[in-house]
């Protein structure tokens, strides 16, 4: 992320950056007829990085025009809450559950001795049984079509960022680095042999 920021800013720094955000509590917009004309030095191809000092020159003139328009606007009532109370849930919907999913998860979890096939993690709530051939593509609920992953690796597997080679090795796509400029923890697992079930009939 630091490299990405420096590439955007076209400068580098020895210290890390603090990343934050600004929350607008009561945003408003002027009517079109009250819009402030763009200053003469604001070119159409400028999309970011342009700033003005509001104490002199163009910046001061811009702020004075804004103040004139603000004085003509009705006073907004002060707000006491960040957000108004809203319903916490939407309308109920019908969901089609995957038949046999519970049994599939139990069988795959037991076949892999309750450990992630890649990391050997054994915290059960963090483990998920993944279909090798997706269930949506008629992948069967068979142990040989399943593999036990830690939940984050399961997500990466389903989205194509990681895979298992025919010789049962864990392979990490370079797309993680290209898309997110990260993935160090996953690349450290690249090439690792997966832990197979004790029973050969359950091999993927």
Backbone as JSON, one array per atom type, in Angstrom:
{
  "sequence": "XXXXXXXXXXXXXXXXXXXXXXXXXXXXXXXXXXXXXXXXXXXXXXXXXXXXXXXXXXXXXXXXXXXXXXXXXXXXXXXXXXXXXXXXXXXXXXXXXXXXXXXXXXXXXXXXXXXXXXXXXXXXXXXXXXXXXXXXXXXXXXXXXXXXXXXXXXXXXXXXXXXXXXXXXXXXXXXXXXXXXXXXXXXXXXXXXXXXXXXXXXXX",
  "N": [[0.83, -1.2, 0.0], [1.98, 1.21, 0.75], [3.79, 1.61, -1.34], [1.99, 1.94, -3.42], [0.71, 4.34, -2.71], [2.88, 6.1, -2.88], [3.43, 5.92, -5.56], [1.18, 7.11, -6.62], [1.43, 9.67, -5.55], [3.81, 10.38, -6.57], [6.15, 10.62, -5.15], [8.41, 9.79, -2.46], [8.71, 8.49, 0.91], [10.39, 8.18, 4.04], [9.03, 7.44, 6.26], [6.06, 5.71, 7.37], [2.7, 6.0, 6.05], [-0.22, 7.61, 7.35], [-3.42, 6.5, 7.01], [-6.6, 7.67, 6.51], [-10.03, 8.82, 6.75], [-12.56, 11.19, 5.76], [-15.57, 12.12, 7.18], [-18.6, 13.23, 5.97], [-21.11, 14.91, 7.47], [-23.51, 16.4, 7.09], [-23.97, 16.82, 4.13], [-24.48, 19.11, 1.39], [-25.79, 20.64, -1.6], [-25.3, 23.22, -3.93], [-27.8, 24.97, -5.83], [-28.06, 24.66, -9.4], [-27.97, 27.17, -10.65], [-26.56, 28.58, -8.81], [-24.0, 27.69, -8.83], [-20.47, 27.92, -8.47], [-18.35, 29.47, -10.73], [-15.78, 27.72, -12.5], [-12.37, 28.28, -11.7], [-9.91, 30.11, -13.62], [-7.51, 28.73, -13.89], [-8.06, 26.08, -13.56], [-7.94, 23.31, -15.21], [-9.72, 21.21, -17.56], [-8.71, 18.58, -17.65], [-7.67, 18.01, -15.19], [-7.89, 15.91, -12.5], [-7.31, 15.28, -9.88], [-5.5, 16.39, -6.96], [-5.27, 19.16, -7.22], [-5.04, 22.15, -5.45], [-6.0, 24.99, -3.39], [-4.99, 27.95, -1.73], [-6.87, 29.44, 0.7], [-6.53, 31.95, 1.68], [-5.57, 33.93, 0.04], [-5.44, 35.36, -3.31], [-6.68, 33.35, -6.02], [-7.86, 31.28, -4.52], [-8.86, 32.65, -2.27], [-10.78, 34.3, -3.5], [-12.54, 32.37, -4.48], [-13.51, 31.25, -2.08], [-14.8, 33.46, -0.96], [-16.93, 33.79, -2.75], [-18.3, 31.46, -2.23], [-19.04, 31.88, 0.44], [-20.86, 33.99, 0.16], [-22.97, 32.68, -1.14], [-23.61, 30.8, 0.79], [-24.63, 32.39, 2.86], [-27.04, 33.12, 1.81], [-28.51, 30.84, 1.92], [-30.99, 28.77, 3.55], [-30.83, 28.19, 7.09], [-29.4, 25.21, 8.25], [-30.71, 22.71, 10.41], [-29.08, 21.76, 13.48], [-27.42, 18.62, 13.84], [-27.81, 15.71, 15.87], [-27.32, 13.05, 15.86], [-25.38, 10.49, 14.31], [-26.5, 8.9, 12.34], [-29.83, 8.31, 11.23], [-32.3, 6.26, 12.86], [-32.82, 3.14, 11.47], [-34.51, 0.37, 9.83], [-33.23, -2.85, 10.74], [-33.19, -5.14, 9.26], [-33.95, -6.49, 6.03], [-36.63, -7.3, 3.7], [-38.05, -10.59, 4.06], [-36.65, -13.42, 2.32], [-36.76, -16.2, 0.04], [-34.69, -18.99, 0.31], [-32.77, -21.43, -1.35], [-31.57, -24.21, 0.05], [-28.47, -26.05, -0.06], [-28.76, -29.34, -0.66], [-27.56, -31.96, 1.28], [-25.22, -30.69, 1.97], [-24.37, -30.36, 4.62], [-23.66, -32.99, 5.42], [-21.61, -33.47, 3.6], [-19.68, -31.61, 4.41], [-19.01, -32.59, 6.97], [-17.97, -35.14, 6.35], [-15.75, -34.51, 4.7], [-14.26, -32.95, 6.46], [-13.62, -34.82, 8.46], [-12.19, -36.67, 6.89], [-9.87, -35.27, 6.31], [-8.76, -35.16, 8.75], [-9.51, -33.08, 10.37], [-7.97, -30.83, 9.79], [-6.58, -28.09, 8.0], [-5.73, -28.63, 4.64], [-3.59, -27.3, 3.6], [-2.35, -25.41, 5.4], [-2.4, -26.76, 7.77], [-3.9, -25.88, 9.83], [-6.09, -26.2, 12.62], [-8.25, -25.08, 13.88], [-11.46, -25.41, 14.23], [-13.81, -23.74, 13.61], [-12.71, -22.1, 11.67], [-12.34, -23.59, 9.44], [-13.27, -24.89, 6.24], [-15.14, -26.93, 4.05], [-14.34, -27.43, 0.79], [-15.6, -27.6, -2.52], [-14.07, -29.24, -5.22], [-14.71, -29.54, -7.98], [-17.07, -27.23, -8.74], [-20.14, -27.05, -6.89], [-22.22, -25.76, -8.14], [-21.74, -26.4, -10.72], [-22.54, -28.96, -11.06], [-20.89, -30.45, -9.44], [-20.17, -33.25, -7.45], [-21.33, -34.29, -4.15], [-19.07, -35.7, -2.94], [-16.41, -37.12, -1.06], [-14.0, -37.28, -2.41], [-14.25, -35.22, -4.14], [-13.8, -33.07, -2.65], [-12.01, -30.82, -0.45], [-10.31, -29.8, 2.46], [-10.07, -26.58, 3.59], [-8.58, -23.68, 5.11], [-10.62, -20.86, 5.83], [-9.98, -18.42, 4.44], [-8.26, -19.3, 2.44], [-9.97, -20.97, 1.11], [-11.7, -19.07, -0.06], [-9.94, -17.83, -1.83], [-9.34, -19.99, -3.46], [-11.82, -20.54, -4.65], [-12.1, -18.25, -6.17], [-10.08, -18.39, -7.96], [-7.47, -17.6, -7.38], [-5.7, -19.27, -6.13], [-4.63, -22.7, -6.49], [-4.68, -26.32, -6.81], [-2.19, -28.43, -7.93], [-1.84, -31.17, -10.35], [0.0, -32.91, -9.17], [-0.48, -32.61, -6.53], [0.3, -30.18, -5.25], [0.39, -26.96, -3.75], [-0.49, -24.06, -5.38], [0.08, -20.68, -6.05], [-1.35, -17.93, -7.6], [0.14, -15.3, -9.53], [-1.52, -13.22, -9.74], [-2.55, -12.31, -7.33], [-0.59, -10.62, -6.26], [-0.5, -8.78, -8.35], [-3.1, -7.75, -8.39], [-3.59, -6.89, -5.76], [-1.23, -6.09, -4.63], [-0.01, -7.55, -2.62], [-0.05, -10.47, -0.52], [1.97, -11.92, 0.64], [1.96, -13.84, 2.72], [0.64, -15.95, 1.51], [2.21, -16.55, -0.7], [4.37, -17.63, 0.57], [3.54, -20.16, 0.99], [3.51, -21.31, -1.44], [3.98, -23.97, -3.67], [4.02, -25.9, -1.74], [3.46, -29.23, -0.65], [0.27, -30.68, -0.41], [-1.55, -31.84, 2.43], [-2.68, -34.99, 2.34], [-5.63, -37.09, 2.65], [-5.61, -39.94, 4.91], [-6.78, -42.23, 3.78], [-6.59, -43.52, 0.6], [-8.68, -43.61, -1.19], [-10.06, -41.3, -0.78], [-8.6, -39.32, -1.9], [-8.19, -36.24, -3.71]],
  "CA": [[0.0, 0.0, 0.0], [2.89, 2.37, 0.78], [4.3, 1.78, -2.7], [0.89, 2.44, -4.24], [0.54, 5.75, -2.38], [4.01, 6.87, -3.41], [3.3, 5.98, -7.01], [0.15, 8.11, -6.91], [1.93, 11.0, -5.18], [5.07, 10.6, -7.29], [7.18, 10.98, -4.17], [8.62, 8.72, -1.49], [8.93, 8.95, 2.27], [11.02, 7.17, 4.89], [8.06, 7.04, 7.29], [4.82, 5.15, 6.84], [1.62, 6.97, 5.93], [-1.46, 7.39, 8.08], [-4.55, 6.5, 6.08], [-7.85, 7.93, 7.21], [-11.11, 9.27, 5.88], [-13.34, 12.32, 6.24], [-17.0, 11.83, 7.15], [-19.46, 14.39, 5.78], [-22.3, 14.62, 8.26], [-24.68, 17.0, 6.46], [-23.58, 17.4, 2.84], [-25.52, 19.81, 0.65], [-25.35, 21.04, -2.93], [-25.9, 24.44, -4.44], [-28.59, 24.86, -7.05], [-27.22, 24.85, -10.58], [-27.78, 28.6, -10.93], [-25.65, 29.13, -7.8], [-22.68, 27.08, -8.93], [-19.33, 28.83, -8.59], [-17.62, 29.19, -11.98], [-14.44, 27.15, -12.33], [-11.31, 29.29, -11.87], [-9.28, 30.08, -14.93], [-6.37, 27.82, -13.96], [-8.51, 24.71, -13.33], [-8.11, 22.74, -16.54], [-10.66, 20.07, -17.56], [-8.06, 17.28, -17.5], [-7.2, 17.84, -13.81], [-8.85, 15.09, -11.77], [-6.95, 15.23, -8.46], [-4.25, 17.03, -6.56], [-5.29, 20.62, -7.32], [-5.43, 22.78, -4.19], [-5.94, 26.45, -3.35], [-4.87, 28.59, -0.43], [-8.07, 30.26, 0.83], [-6.22, 33.25, 2.31], [-5.18, 34.95, -0.94], [-5.53, 35.02, -4.72], [-7.84, 32.63, -6.54], [-8.51, 30.55, -3.44], [-9.62, 33.6, -1.45], [-11.95, 34.73, -4.27], [-13.48, 31.25, -4.5], [-14.16, 31.12, -0.78], [-15.71, 34.59, -0.79], [-18.14, 33.5, -3.52], [-19.03, 30.41, -1.51], [-19.64, 32.48, 1.63], [-22.04, 34.76, -0.27], [-24.05, 31.73, -1.41], [-24.01, 30.17, 2.06], [-25.44, 33.33, 3.63], [-28.37, 33.18, 1.22], [-29.18, 29.56, 2.1], [-31.64, 28.6, 4.86], [-29.97, 27.56, 8.1], [-29.68, 23.8, 8.47], [-30.78, 22.4, 11.84], [-27.95, 20.94, 13.94], [-27.7, 17.19, 13.97], [-27.36, 15.12, 17.13], [-27.0, 11.65, 15.65], [-24.63, 10.23, 13.09], [-27.43, 8.36, 11.35], [-31.15, 8.07, 11.77], [-32.61, 4.86, 13.14], [-33.39, 2.48, 10.3], [-34.72, -1.07, 10.06], [-31.99, -3.61, 10.71], [-33.3, -6.26, 8.34], [-34.79, -6.28, 4.87], [-37.77, -8.2, 3.56], [-37.64, -12.0, 4.01], [-36.52, -14.01, 0.99], [-36.69, -17.66, 0.01], [-33.36, -19.49, -0.01], [-32.72, -22.85, -1.66], [-30.37, -24.77, 0.67], [-27.79, -27.14, -0.76], [-29.06, -30.62, -0.04], [-26.38, -32.79, 1.52], [-24.04, -29.88, 2.26], [-23.91, -30.64, 5.97], [-22.96, -34.28, 5.44], [-20.37, -33.3, 2.83], [-18.7, -30.9, 5.25], [-18.56, -33.48, 8.04], [-17.14, -36.21, 5.78], [-14.47, -33.95, 4.25], [-13.53, -32.54, 7.66], [-13.07, -36.03, 9.09], [-11.21, -37.28, 6.0], [-8.62, -34.51, 6.42], [-8.38, -35.18, 10.16], [-9.84, -31.78, 10.96], [-6.86, -29.9, 9.57], [-6.48, -27.51, 6.66], [-4.8, -29.41, 3.82], [-2.44, -26.48, 3.23], [-1.66, -24.79, 6.55], [-2.54, -27.67, 8.91], [-4.71, -25.21, 10.85], [-7.11, -27.11, 13.12], [-9.33, -24.36, 14.56], [-12.59, -25.9, 13.43], [-14.67, -22.7, 13.02], [-12.03, -21.43, 10.56], [-12.15, -24.55, 8.36], [-14.42, -25.05, 5.35], [-15.02, -27.98, 3.04], [-14.46, -26.83, -0.53], [-15.79, -28.48, -3.68], [-13.07, -29.06, -6.27], [-15.61, -29.16, -9.08], [-18.1, -26.49, -8.02], [-21.47, -27.63, -6.76], [-23.07, -25.11, -9.14], [-21.47, -27.03, -12.02], [-22.86, -30.38, -10.85], [-19.87, -31.15, -8.66], [-20.85, -34.14, -6.5], [-21.02, -34.26, -2.72], [-18.22, -36.84, -2.64], [-15.2, -36.7, -0.37], [-12.93, -37.12, -3.4], [-14.46, -33.93, -4.81], [-13.69, -32.05, -1.63], [-10.73, -30.61, 0.22], [-10.53, -28.95, 3.63], [-9.25, -25.38, 3.54], [-8.85, -22.54, 5.97], [-11.65, -20.11, 5.13], [-9.44, -17.45, 3.49], [-7.73, -20.04, 1.29], [-11.16, -21.41, 0.38], [-12.16, -17.95, -0.9], [-8.97, -17.65, -2.92], [-9.49, -21.14, -4.35], [-13.05, -20.37, -5.42], [-11.96, -17.12, -7.09], [-9.02, -18.67, -8.93], [-6.16, -17.06, -7.02], [-4.84, -20.41, -5.77], [-5.14, -23.97, -7.01], [-3.91, -27.52, -6.47], [-1.68, -29.02, -9.16], [-2.07, -32.62, -10.43], [0.88, -33.65, -8.25], [-0.9, -32.26, -5.17], [1.04, -29.06, -4.68], [-0.36, -25.71, -3.63], [0.05, -23.08, -6.33], [-0.49, -19.35, -5.84], [-1.28, -17.13, -8.81], [0.77, -13.98, -9.39], [-2.58, -12.2, -9.78], [-2.73, -11.72, -6.0], [0.33, -9.48, -6.17], [-0.87, -7.79, -9.36], [-4.38, -7.12, -8.06], [-3.65, -6.34, -4.41], [0.11, -5.72, -4.17], [0.13, -8.19, -1.33], [-0.08, -11.92, -0.65], [3.22, -12.51, 1.12], [1.7, -15.05, 3.51], [0.23, -17.03, 0.62], [3.35, -16.95, -1.53], [5.26, -18.47, 1.38], [3.0, -21.53, 0.93], [3.56, -21.75, -2.83], [4.77, -25.17, -3.92], [3.93, -26.85, -0.62], [2.64, -30.42, -0.87], [-0.89, -30.66, 0.46], [-1.71, -33.0, 3.3], [-3.75, -35.82, 1.79], [-6.29, -37.97, 3.63], [-4.95, -41.24, 5.08], [-7.37, -43.2, 2.86], [-6.34, -43.12, -0.79], [-9.96, -43.48, -1.9], [-10.56, -39.95, -0.57], [-7.72, -38.35, -2.56], [-8.89, -35.43, -4.72]],
  "C": [[0.87, 1.26, 0.0], [3.44, 2.66, -0.62], [3.23, 2.37, -3.61], [0.67, 3.93, -3.99], [1.65, 6.59, -2.99], [3.96, 6.96, -4.93], [2.25, 7.01, -7.42], [0.67, 9.52, -6.64], [3.19, 11.38, -5.95], [6.14, 11.15, -6.36], [7.3, 9.82, -3.19], [8.9, 9.32, -0.12], [9.54, 7.82, 3.08], [10.07, 6.67, 5.96], [6.81, 6.5, 6.62], [3.73, 6.22, 6.85], [0.46, 6.6, 6.84], [-2.61, 7.53, 7.09], [-5.83, 6.69, 6.88], [-8.93, 8.33, 6.23], [-11.82, 10.44, 6.55], [-14.81, 11.96, 6.1], [-17.77, 13.14, 7.0], [-20.79, 14.11, 6.45], [-23.57, 15.18, 7.61], [-24.28, 17.63, 5.12], [-24.76, 18.1, 2.18], [-24.92, 20.25, -0.68], [-26.05, 22.34, -3.32], [-26.8, 24.12, -5.64], [-27.7, 25.18, -8.25], [-26.95, 26.34, -10.85], [-26.84, 29.27, -9.93], [-24.25, 28.53, -7.86], [-21.6, 28.15, -9.1], [-18.57, 28.5, -9.87], [-16.22, 28.65, -11.68], [-13.39, 28.23, -12.54], [-10.55, 29.07, -13.17], [-8.12, 29.08, -15.02], [-6.76, 26.37, -13.65], [-8.85, 24.09, -14.68], [-8.98, 21.49, -16.49], [-10.0, 18.72, -17.32], [-7.48, 17.07, -16.11], [-8.26, 17.07, -13.04], [-8.53, 14.99, -10.28], [-5.68, 16.04, -8.22], [-4.24, 18.54, -6.62], [-5.79, 21.21, -6.01], [-5.32, 24.3, -4.32], [-5.76, 26.91, -1.91], [-6.02, 29.59, -0.32], [-7.79, 31.64, 1.41], [-5.81, 34.32, 1.29], [-5.46, 34.43, -2.35], [-6.82, 34.31, -5.1], [-8.59, 31.9, -5.43], [-9.36, 31.45, -2.58], [-10.89, 34.05, -2.18], [-13.0, 33.61, -4.33], [-14.24, 31.15, -3.18], [-15.14, 32.26, -0.51], [-17.02, 34.36, -1.55], [-18.98, 32.43, -2.83], [-19.72, 30.99, -0.29], [-20.89, 33.27, 1.28], [-23.22, 33.82, -0.5], [-24.54, 31.06, -0.13], [-24.91, 31.09, 2.88], [-26.86, 33.41, 3.1], [-29.16, 31.89, 1.42], [-29.88, 29.52, 3.45], [-30.73, 27.85, 5.81], [-30.38, 26.11, 8.3], [-29.75, 23.52, 9.97], [-29.59, 21.55, 12.26], [-28.35, 19.48, 14.1], [-27.12, 16.66, 15.27], [-26.92, 13.68, 16.96], [-26.25, 11.49, 14.34], [-25.55, 9.73, 11.99], [-28.78, 8.13, 12.01], [-31.39, 6.57, 11.97], [-33.32, 4.26, 11.93], [-33.64, 1.02, 10.62], [-33.42, -1.84, 9.9], [-32.02, -4.75, 9.7], [-34.22, -5.9, 7.18], [-35.95, -7.27, 4.84], [-37.28, -9.65, 3.51], [-37.59, -12.52, 2.58], [-36.45, -15.52, 1.12], [-35.3, -18.09, -0.44], [-33.44, -20.99, -0.27], [-31.46, -23.45, -1.04], [-29.77, -25.87, -0.18], [-28.08, -28.45, -0.02], [-27.78, -31.43, 0.1], [-25.14, -32.02, 1.9], [-23.49, -30.18, 3.65], [-23.14, -31.94, 6.07], [-21.63, -34.2, 4.71], [-19.3, -32.64, 3.69], [-18.15, -31.82, 6.33], [-17.61, -34.54, 7.49], [-15.77, -35.69, 5.35], [-13.62, -33.54, 5.46], [-12.89, -33.74, 8.34], [-11.99, -36.67, 8.22], [-9.86, -36.59, 6.1], [-8.19, -34.33, 7.87], [-8.51, -33.81, 10.82], [-8.69, -30.79, 10.89], [-6.91, -29.36, 8.14], [-5.41, -28.27, 5.87], [-3.54, -28.63, 3.47], [-1.66, -26.03, 4.46], [-1.61, -25.69, 7.77], [-3.26, -27.0, 10.08], [-5.83, -26.16, 11.31], [-8.16, -26.41, 13.99], [-10.6, -24.57, 13.75], [-13.47, -24.8, 12.85], [-14.04, -22.0, 11.81], [-11.87, -22.34, 9.35], [-13.43, -24.73, 7.55], [-14.13, -26.14, 4.33], [-15.31, -27.36, 1.67], [-14.71, -27.9, -1.59], [-14.69, -28.2, -4.7], [-13.77, -28.72, -7.58], [-16.8, -28.5, -8.42], [-19.45, -27.19, -8.01], [-22.42, -27.05, -7.8], [-22.87, -25.68, -10.53], [-21.62, -28.54, -11.92], [-21.74, -31.15, -10.18], [-20.52, -31.99, -7.58], [-20.43, -33.9, -5.06], [-20.25, -35.52, -2.36], [-16.94, -36.34, -1.98], [-14.06, -36.47, -1.36], [-13.09, -35.85, -4.23], [-14.35, -32.79, -3.8], [-12.28, -31.94, -1.08], [-10.98, -29.62, 1.35], [-9.53, -27.79, 3.62], [-9.55, -24.48, 4.74], [-9.74, -21.58, 5.17], [-11.09, -19.11, 4.12], [-8.88, -18.14, 2.24], [-8.88, -20.59, 0.45], [-11.66, -20.31, -0.55], [-11.22, -17.75, -2.09], [-9.07, -18.79, -3.93], [-10.71, -20.96, -5.25], [-12.95, -19.23, -6.43], [-10.77, -17.26, -8.02], [-7.66, -18.11, -8.59], [-5.19, -18.15, -6.57], [-5.45, -21.67, -6.36], [-4.27, -25.1, -6.49], [-3.47, -28.16, -7.78], [-1.96, -30.53, -9.18], [-1.17, -33.45, -9.52], [0.69, -33.2, -6.8], [-0.01, -31.21, -4.51], [0.18, -27.8, -4.74], [0.29, -24.66, -4.51], [-0.69, -21.76, -6.17], [-0.28, -18.51, -7.1], [-0.59, -15.79, -8.54], [-0.28, -12.86, -9.42], [-2.84, -11.58, -8.41], [-1.85, -10.49, -5.86], [-0.08, -8.39, -7.15], [-2.14, -7.04, -8.96], [-4.36, -6.39, -6.73], [-2.31, -5.89, -3.85], [0.38, -6.3, -2.78], [0.19, -9.7, -1.56], [1.14, -12.63, -0.13], [2.99, -13.82, 1.87], [1.33, -16.23, 2.61], [1.39, -17.49, -0.26], [4.35, -17.8, -0.74], [4.8, -19.93, 1.38], [3.1, -22.12, -0.48], [4.48, -22.96, -3.0], [4.7, -26.21, -2.83], [3.05, -28.04, -1.01], [1.46, -30.39, 0.1], [-0.91, -31.93, 1.3], [-2.92, -33.8, 2.82], [-4.41, -36.65, 2.88], [-5.53, -39.29, 3.76], [-5.48, -42.3, 4.1], [-7.22, -42.71, 1.42], [-7.63, -42.92, -1.57], [-10.54, -42.07, -1.77], [-9.66, -38.89, -1.22], [-8.52, -37.52, -3.57], [-8.59, -35.92, -6.14]]
}
